[in-house]
Amino acid sequence: MNGFINLLKPPGMTSSDAVVFVRRTLRGEKAGHAGTLDPEAAGVLPIMVGKASRLFDVLVDKAKEYITEIAFGASTDTQDAQGVVLERRSSNSLPDSAAVKAAIHGFVGDILQTPPAYSALKVSGQAAYDLARRGEPVALAARPVRVDAIDCLEITGRDSMLLRVQCGKGVYVRTLCHDIGRAVGCPAHMRFLLRTKSGVFCIEQAVTLEAWMDAEDRKALLMPMDAPLAHLPMARVPARCRAGVLNGNAMATFDAEDQAARNGQPVRVYCGDEFAGLARFTEGALRFQAMLLER
């Protein structure tokens, strides 16, 4: 079984636990997730099954979309609602919505973001959250990330609003909420997080754990391995070359409608009508980086 599960991860479950839960149903097939969701967050969690795991590097770079609720009046050590409150303000000193909407514009584009101490990033070989839980200092450097858009969807209360965030990889939405609070001079944290998109994986087509477990034909719920790759140029090698493709041989004979298939970037390759994998055109031939053709 090879392909992707567009899983709707529930809150209260780690991404790794969701994979373990699914893996028990796969009869020995490998599985892994493409893009961690915090335990208390919900939403789209792409799970790679079988050979699809070889496409991790292509998937992790894809754009994400989140719905989050930012709450003003308190900051926490984890920057979300599960943390210990570090600072609190009275309801009389909360910012108005106009000030928040104005501040949000400063977080759109290419920005520097300092990851939270409670994160899985490594510090001297240890997860930052392990150090933070032991009360040890965690020094994480600011790093460049991209936020494509932040839209205010709804004022949900005197101290909160619902935001839609569209961004690239590596953005911590809870840190975004924390930093927006600092920008308006009021402590803030993330109260809620839902990932609605990760590349081509959308929440409208996501499968719940219950639906996956109850399905009589789980293979029918898998997205094909080339589903997330439609943005890449395509090349097709003759079906007679199938044995050579299975051996990972370089392919000098192929058809490509798009000249971009010959410029050295990743190319999705088909052998006849079968998806064969990813390759790059170098030294006059397509050379496979991930051979995915099923024997």
N, C-alpha and C positions, 0 to 999 in steps of 0.2 A: 504494500500500500504506500503510494507516494503522492504527496500533495500538501495542501494547506487547510487547516481548520480555522475558520474565522470565528473564534470563540468569544462569547460574551462573558467575561470574567466577573463574578459577583464580588461585592465588597467583603472584606474580612478574610480573603484568601490570598496568599502570595502567588506571584506568577509561577514560581517553581512548583508550588503545590498543585496549581491548576494543570501543569504539564504532567506531573506524576499521576494525577487523577485520570487524565486522558490516556496516558501511556499504559495503564493497567488493562485497557480495552484493546490494545493494538497487537496483541499476540507476538511480541518480540520486536516489533518495528521501533526504530529510534524516533524520538520526538524532542523538540525544544522550542522555546518561544523566541520571537523576533521583536524584542523591545519590552523591557520590564514595565509593569504597572505597579505602583505602590499597593501594599496589602489592602488599605482602606478605599482605594480607588476602584471604580468599576469601568467596564467597557470593552472595547475591541482589543483582543490579545491574539495576534496571528501565531498559530502553532504550526511548526514545520514537521512534517511526517516523512520518514524514510529519506530518500535522496533529496527532498526539498531542503533539508538542512544545509546543503551545499550552497544555497542561495542567500545565506544569512547576510553577507556583506552588501548585497544589492538591496535587501529589504530594510536594513537598519537605517539607511540614509533617507528613507522616504518621509514626506511631510506628514505631520500629525495634526489632528484637530481635537480640542477638548472643550467641554462645558464645565465651568468651575464657579463656585460661589466664594466671593471674597468677603470676609467679615472684618469690620473695623472695631477698634476698641481694645484689642488684646493681641499681643504677639506671643508665640510659643517657641520652645527650643527646637521643635521639629518643623515649625512653620506651617503646621496643620492643626486640626482640631483635636488630635490625639496627644499632643505634647503638653508639657508643663508650662503654665503661663509665666512669662518673663516680665511683661509690662502690661499694665491695664490703664485705660482712660475712662473717665466718666462719660455718660451719654451726652452730656452738655458740650463735650469737646470733639464730637465726631465731625468728619468733613462732610460737606454737602456734595450731592451727586455731580454738580457742575465741576467742582474742583477735582474730583476723581477722574471724570471723563477727560478733563484737560491734561491731567498727569499721565494718563494711559498712553497718550501719543508719544511720550518720550521713551516708551519701551517697545516701539515698533521699528523694525529694521535690524541691522547688524548691531548687536549690543554686547557688552561684557556682563557676564553673570557669574557670581561666586556661588558654587554649589553648596547645598546645606550640609552641616556636619553630619546629620542623620541621613546618609546616603550610602550606596554600595561602592562608591569610588574608593580606590586603594590609596592608603597612606603608609609608606614603608612596608608594603606587602600586606597590610591589614585593612579590612573594610572600615571606612570612616565611622559607620554607625557603631561598630564594636568599641572603638576608642571613645566615642561620645557617651556611650552607655556606662563606660567605666569612669567617666568624669575626666578623661585625659584630653588635653588640648588637641583640636583638629584644625590644621591650617591647610585650607584648600585655595588654590590660586584662582582668580577670576579667569574665565575663558570665553572666547567669542562664540556666540550662538546667534541664531536668526529667528526673529518673531515676525511673521508675515502680516498678521492682523490681530487686533483685539477689539471686539465689539461688545458693547453693553447691551444685553438682551432684555434685562428686567431689573427693576429695583425691588428686591425681595423683602426689604424691611428697613427700618431706620438706620441699621448698622451694616447692611449687606446689599450686594448686587450680584446678578448672574452675568458672567462673561463668557464669550466664545473666543478661544485662543487658537490661532492657526500658526504653526511653527515648524521648524526643522528639528533634527535630532539633538539630543543633549539638553533641551530646555526643561528646567524644573518649574512647573507651574506654581507650586507652593512657594518657591522663592520669588517668582514673579509677583504673587500676591503680597508677600512680605515687603518686597522692594517698592511696590506701588504705595503701600502704607507709609513707608519712610518718605516717599516723594511728597506726600500730602501732609506730613508731620503728624501722623497718627498710627499707632501700632496696628498691624493687621495680620491675618493668617488665612489659610485656605480651609474652608469649612467642608467642601464637597468637590469631588473630581470625577468626571465621566469622560472617557476617551471615545469619541464618536467616529474617528477615522484614523487609519494608519496606512498610508499609501492607498492602494485600491480596496483595502478592507474597510467596510462601512458597517455601522451599527445596525442599519436596516436589514442587512443580510446575515448578521451574526447568529451563531448557534449557541443556545444555552447548554450548560453541563447536563441538565436533565434531558434535553432533546437528543444530545449526543449519546447518552447512556441508553435511552429508550429506543433508538433507531434500529430497525431491523437490518438496514443496509447502510452502515456507516460510511462506506466508500462513496455513496451517492452524496454525502454531505461535504466531501472534500472539494476544494477548488483545485483545478489543475496546476501543475508546476509552472506553466508559462503565464498564468493569470496576472501576476504582478509585473510582468516584463514587457507589456505592450508598448511602452515608451522607447524601447531599444530597437535599433535597426535589425532587420531580419535577413537571414540568408538561408538558402535551401540547397542541400547537397542531394545528389541522385540516390534513390532507394537502393541501387545496386552497391552503394558504398557502405551499407549498414555494418558489415563486419569490421571495416576499417574504423568507423565511428566508435563501435563498441570497444575497440582496442585503443581508442584515444588518439588515433593517427591524425596528423595535420591534413587538412583538406584543401587542396589547390583547385579542385573543380567544384564550383558552386555558382548559384545564381543569386544576385542581390539587386533588388530594384532601387535601393537607396545607396548612393555613393558613400554615405556615412559608414556603411558596413566595412569599408576598406580604410578607415582612418585611424584604426588602432583602439577604438573604444569597444566596450563589451557588445557582443552581437548575439541575439538569440538564433540558434541554428535548428533547422528542421531537416530530418532525413526522410525524404518523401513527404508524408503528411504527419510524421511523428516528431514530437519535440525531442531534440537530441541534447540540448544543453547550452551553455554559454561558452563563447570563444572570442578571441581577438585576432584581427588580421595583422600578422607580422611576417616578414620575410616571404611575402608572396603566397601565404596560405592562412587558412583559419586554424588556429591552434586552441584546443579546448582548455578552458580553465575549470569547467565543471561539466563532466560528461554525465548526462541524466537519462539517456536512452535505456529503456527497460529491455532486458534480455528475453 
